[in-house]
Amino acid sequence: MAVQRAASPRRPPALRWPRLLLPLLLLLLPAPSEGLGHSAELAFAVEPSDDVAIPGQPIVLDCRVEGTPPVRITWRKNGVELPESTHSTLLANGSLMIRHFRLERGGNPSDEGDYECVAQNRFGLVVSRKARIQAATMSDFHVHPQATVGEEGGVARFQCQIHGLPKPLITWEKNRVPIDTDNERYTLLPKGVLQITGLRAEDSGIFHCVASNIASIRISHGARLTVSGSGSGAYKEPAILVGPENLTLTVHQTAVLECVATGNPRPIVSWSRLDGRPIGVEGIQVLGTGNLIISDVTVQHSGVYVCAANRPGTRVRRTAQGRLVVQAPAEFVQHPQSISRPAGTTAMFTCQAQGEPPPHVTWLKNGQVLGPGGHVRLKNNNSTLTISGIGPEDEAIYQCVAENSAGSSQASARLTVLWAEGLPGPPRNVRAVSVSSTEVRVSWSEPLANTKEIIGYVLHIRKAADPPELEYQEAVSKSTFQHLVSDLEPSTAYSFYIKAYTPRGASSASVPTLASTLGEAPAPPPLSVRVLGSSSLQLLWEPWPRLAQHEGGFKLFYRPASKTSFTGPILLPGTVSSYNLSQLDPAAVYEVKLLAYNQHGDGNATVRFVSLRGASERTALSPPCDCRKEEAANQTSTTGIVIGIHIGVTCIIFCVLFLLFGQRGRVLLCKDVENQLSPPQGPRSQRDPGILALNGARRGERGQLGRDKKRVDMKELEQLFPLAGAAGQPDPRPTQDPAAPAPCEETQLSVLPLQGCGLMEGKTTEATAPCSGLAAAPPPPDGGPGLLSEGQASRPAVAQVTQPAHSEQ
């Protein structure tokens, strides 16, 4: 067979390569050779097949093998090697002849059973598929035809059933004469059914069922058919007398789905699939008036078939259905391929089989069942066989056997292990010593011979309880004879072995050695606390089942925070994940401490503080449960939420309106003040002289005006500016004599438009003493508002001193 180079298997995720040495080792190994030619293979050209033997007659089981001679052929019966005897003879071509097939009788064993042809040469051993050999038999009829009466033009049906090997051939006789099969009104179905349509008077008689095979001939009891006069011709609803049965067949057999319908007028019989798929036309025929025959069935023919009897010209119909199941023996989609691999590497075989029902795959090594274990792994429903670290003992012929209820099939491939001359022996004196809870030091001695070409060592590591596929490797340089393995689990047993690598291949594996990491106290467990009531707590944490394996568990302590001594320890197993504390003081704050322990001691504790005071207060404030009130509250909760939203929106709207109207009122007030304080809007020549004096008069004139017109309506200003000063609070600054000269000689005032309800103070233009007040003009003759007095001019919320932009002369 053609051989293809197998793909290298992917490393499992657990592999760790702390150095780049191992990939270099693999690159230096010789490339795997292609599979051997067909002449070196050992395979079956012809395999035995299932057969039925006649007792007392000879039978030959065929077997022909191709391969490198010499080839030795033997036979197995029911898994046991068949010894040579005069009863069975091995022919020159490898076939087995049984001279007189016998059944179990008189203490002699029966020749019935499962036979296998076994071939072996220097490369290995292969086993053929199982061939089931059975004796030809014929049972008695367990269903005899029954007498029936029919009307002219009607339908008559006879049936008989009998079992036999091989399947009996059923024929019918009428009055001891074989019926005429050319008569279209007579339909003979293979399952032992005779149908007669369009009955006539000459059809009356006695019918017998005749069954025959190579073992015997059987004749059933007679059944009389009586044909009465013509029918009344009255209308009869369509009816199905016999519908299709559920059938289970093997591919290439013939399916017969029976359907017998009656009615007046005669109904039309049609067939369909329940899943709506078309039945097709190839290999399909209708036998008689409505029987569906499917020749050479395949798996695609499986399904539910519906027989329908329709009254002509109407939609009146009757239906019956039956399920057809077609099984297919196992056959290979992908055969395993012979491969050659260097010693110490990995070999992988893949075979994929299909069938109905899906086949089960097993592997054989030189004819013996091969299961997972050691360095052998089976994956993907046993379709992939992986052998890691191969050695001379793995060189063999491997077979993939696929089997289901419909049959079995086998395919073989050979593994050749390339073992170069001069390879080093296995490393010696491998020892492993625990260093800590996560580290083990492995040491070894170099092989006895052929050590000059060693380029490095590979240490293989796995937990002793893990399967081999979880193994990982670490590479070590050739000059190092010890290695510290880290990142291990505490208190865990590990297995170690080592190989030496050369450019031509790897040595055989050293003797495995075991070591357990040191133990350590467990880590603090995660702890959460839940308050159950005014005097009870629930403690929650994750269980640690491994603690039970190391004589460990949990210890629980608790106490009121005001006390010095703990209550405990309360010992709990490692599988427990919660504990309740009750009868506690509702007014106290409790300290809870949980730790894990094992045979190495106690671990660090996890501490939590919890107060029950809030829970007790909530319990006191909460009334007893009234389910009816709670139900009513639940019913009104939605209404309360809606009302609350409406109230909130209303408050927001009122706040916005309040701000808007408040701002508007403030603006109107400011405009009123501005109108009262602004000079009359008339011609310059007609303006109030007092105003002119303030805006542009000389210093002496301004002083005179200030002394003469000091009268200001204070009540009016207080009404306009209520925030200018606190009522009833005198000004803390001293009052200046009105007759004294103004201390700020260069201060000029200008009546400006009010911006934001404020007057602008003046600025001092010379470096003089700070102003403690300013002169105010008296009210004009026409009653216009005057300026502020000394005491009011210093209030920043009302007036501000500033330098005028210009002065009029």
PEBELBEL-V331751 format. One line per field, one symbol per residue. ss: DSSP state (A for helix, B for strand, O for the rest). psi: psi as a letter, one per 40 degrees, with the letter a starting at -180 (. if undefined). burial: I if it has 9 or more other ideal C-beta (glycine too) atoms within 8 Angstrom, else O. A space follows every 50 residues. Layout:
BEGIN
ss->???
psi->???
burial->???
END
This chain:
BEGIN
ss->OOOOOOOOOOOOOOOOOOOOAAAAAAAAOOOOOOOOOAAAOBBBBBOOOO BBBOOOOOBBBOOBBBBOOOOBBBBBBOOBBOOOOOOBBBOOOOOBBBOO OOOOBOOBOOOOBBBBBBBBBOOBBBBOOOBBBBBOBBOOOOBOOOOBBB BBOOBBBBBOBOOBBOOOBBBBBBOOBBOOOOOOOBBBBOOOBBBBBOOO AAAOBBBBBBBBOOOOBBBOOOBBBBBBBBOOOOOBBBBBBBOOOOBBBB OOOOBBBOOBBBBBOOOBBBBBBOOOOOOOOOOBBBBOOOBBBBOOOOAA AOBBBBBBBBOOOOOOBBBBBBBBBBBBBBBBBBOOOOBBBBOOOOBBBB OBBBBBOOOBBBBBBOOBBBOOBOOBBBBOOOOBBBBOOOOAAAOBBBBB BBBBOOBBBBBBBBBBBBOOOOOOOOOBBBBBBBOOOOOBBBBBBOOOOO OOOBBBBBBBBBBOOOOAAAOBBBBBOOOOOBBBBOOOOOOOBBBBBBBB BBOOBBOOOOOOBBBBOOOOOOOOOOOBBBBBBOOBBBBBOOOOOAAAAO OOBBBBBBBBOOOOOOBBBBBBBOOOOBBBBOOOOOOOBBBBBBBBBBOO BBOOOBBBBBBOAAAAAAAAAOOOOOAAAAAAAAAAAAAAAAAAAAAAAA AAAAAAAAAAAAAAAAAAAAAAAAAAAOOOOOOAAAOOAAAAAAAAOOAA AAAAAAAAOOOOOAAAAAAAOOOOOOOOOOOOOOOOOOOOOOOOOOOOOO OOOOOOOOOOBOOOOOOOOOOOOOOOOOOOOOOOOOOOOAAAAOOOOOOO BOOOOOOOO
psi->iihihiihiiiidehhgeiedddddddeiiihiiiiiddeihihdhiiii ihihheiiihhihhihihiihhhiiihfehhhihiedhhhideeihhhdh hiihhfehiieiahihhhihaedaiihiihhhhiihihiihehiiiiihi iheahihiiihiiihihihhiiihfehhiheehdehhhidefhhhhifii deeiahhihhhiaedihihiiihhhhhaiiieeihhiiihdhiiihihii ieihhhhihhiiihihihhiiiideeiididhehihhbeehhhhigiide eiahhhhhhhhheiehiiiiiihhhhihihihdhiihiihiiieahihih hhiiihihihhiiihfeihhiiibehihiffeehhhhifiadeehihhhh hhhaeeaiiiiiiihhhhhiieiiaiiifhihhhdaeeihhhiiiiidif edeheiihhhhiideiideeiiihiiidehfihhhafiiifhhihhiiih iieeaiiiiihiiiihiiiiiiihihhihhhdaefiihhhihigddddef faaihhiiiideidiihaihhiieeieiihhifihdeihihhhhiiiaee aiiiihhihihedddddddddhiihhdddddddddedddddddddddddd ddddddddddddddddddddddddddeiiigaiddeihdddddddeiidd ddddddddgehhgdddddddgdedihhehiheiihihdeiihdgdehiih hihhhffiihiiiheigaiiheaihiiiiideeiiaaiiddddehdedih hihidiih.
burial->OOIOOIOOOOOOOOOOIOIOIIOIIOOIIOOIOOIIOOOIIIIIOOIIOO IIIIIOOOIIIIIIIIIIOOIOIIIIIOOOOIOOOOOIOIIOOIIIIIOO IIOOOOOOOIIOIIIIIIIIIOIIIIIIIIIOIIIIOIOOIOOIIOOIOI IIOIIIIIIIIIOIIOOIOIIIIIOOOOIOOOOOOIIIIOOIIIIIIOIO OOIOOIIIIIIIIOIOOIOIOOIIIIIOOOIOOOOOOIIIOOIIOOIOII IOOIIIIIIIIIIOOOIOIOIIIIOOOOIOOOOIOIIOIIIIIIOOIOIO IOIIIIIIIIIOOOOOIIIIIIIIIIIIIIIIOOIIIIIIIIIIIIIIII IOIIIIOOIOIIIIIIIOOIOOOOOIIIOOOIIIIIIIIIIOOIIIIIII IIIIOIIIIIIIIIIIIIOIOOIIIIIIOIOIOIOOIIIIIIIIOIIOOI IOIIIIIIIIIIIOOOOIOIIIIIIIIOOOOOIIIOOIOIIIIIIIIIII IIOIIIIIIIOIIIIIIIIOIIOIIOIOIOIOOOIIIIIIIOOIOOIIOI OIIIIIIIIIIOOOOOOIOIOIOIOIOOIIIOOIOIOIIIIIIIIIIIOO OOIOIIOIIIOIIOIIOOIOOOOOOOOOOIOOOOOOOOOOOOOOOOOOOO OOOOOOOOOOOOOOOIOOIIOOIIOIIOOOOOOOOOIIOIIIIIIOIOOO IIIOIIOOIIOIIOOOIIOOIOOIIOOOOOOOOOOIOOOOOIIIOOIIII IOOIOOOIIIIIOIOOOIOOIIIIIIIIIIOOOIOIIIOIIIIIIOOIIO IIOIOOOOO
END
